[in-house]
Amino acid sequence: MMDDRDRPFPDAQEDAKSVHVVPDTPQTRSPAYRLAYDDPDFLCRDELRPVRLQLELLKPEMMMTEYGIDSTIVLFGGARIPEPARKDTAKTPMLAELSKYYDEARRFARLMTERSARNGHREGVIVTGGGPGVMEAGNRGAADAGGVSIGLNVVLPHEQVPNEYVTPDLCFNFHYFAIRKMHFLMRAKAMVFFPGGFGTLDELFESLTLIQTGRMRQVPVLLFGREFWERLIDWSALADAGTIAREDLELFRYVESAEEAVEIIDGWSDWSKRTRVPGH
């Protein structure tokens, strides 16, 4: 990166500051006089949506690159699943029962982060949606290990704040769900899905579709809790109907514990050789 002293022209921040010290006149007060990049009203116009999309893609990408993060372990799961100590606050008996996966997510993230520490937190960094529930458990497990983790928050109609365990310098916020999804997958070396709702299902099916169609390389896709997932989705019915190929059922694996998930990720190269890799 160029040293500021070597720049032949003022940088954008210097120009933005200079605009605010000019004489106060009707001309300088007019919105037309504002620098385009320093004009929130202009940047929020509908016509500027392509620019905002690009900015949301660029900002986290540049900051993660500068932080030195090369690959991630993506952890998805329900925002409404409480930690076991608070399962009495769960709205349904099923949510109370699912609270055990909070601890599994926390332990899995801790185990993976302990490994990530060996390479300076460049490889296998935990990334979650940055919110409560299973997401909190993932960031919390990374913090338990004394490591870093990423939170990809999104603006929702109801206020959402990042959980307290996300590494502050890696806590991002998105307006566009589509760009957020890209950042979940751009560095992913494994994807782990805990029980969840619409958001978790959305990410699961999008990820499987990308792998199935060869648009994304095949990585471990692990579903915690066979009973939950098989009750929710009749995967075999899709294959029986012919709407997916029988071998598509090999694109994911069930696991019940953090240790089992780590074992599958460790043995991924051997397992992937026994399964179809789309596009090869």
Sequence and secondary structure as in RCSB ss.txt:
>XXXX:A:sequence
MMDDRDRPFPDAQEDAKSVHVVPDTPQTRSPAYRLAYDDPDFLCRDELRPVRLQLELLKPEMMMTEYGIDSTIVL
FGGARIPEPARKDTAKTPMLAELSKYYDEARRFARLMTERSARNGHREGVIVTGGGPGVMEAGNRGAADAGGVSI
GLNVVLPHEQVPNEYVTPDLCFNFHYFAIRKMHFLMRAKAMVFFPGGFGTLDELFESLTLIQTGRMRQVPVLLFG
REFWERLIDWSALADAGTIAREDLELFRYVESAEEAVEIIDGWSDWSKRTRVPGH
>XXXX:A:secstr
   GGG SS  HHHHHHHHTTS   HHHHSGGGS GGG HHHHTSGGGHHHHHHHHHHHHHHHHHHHT   EEEE
E  TT   GGGGGG SSHHHHHHTHHHHHHHHHHHHHHHHHHHTTS SSEEEE SSSTHHHHHHHHHHHTT  EE
EEEE  SS     TTS GGGEEEES HHHHHHHHHTTEEEEEE S  HHHHHHHHHHHHHHHTTSS    EEEE 
HHHHHHH  HHHHHHHTSS GGGGGG EEESSHHHHHHHHHTHHHHHHTS  TT 
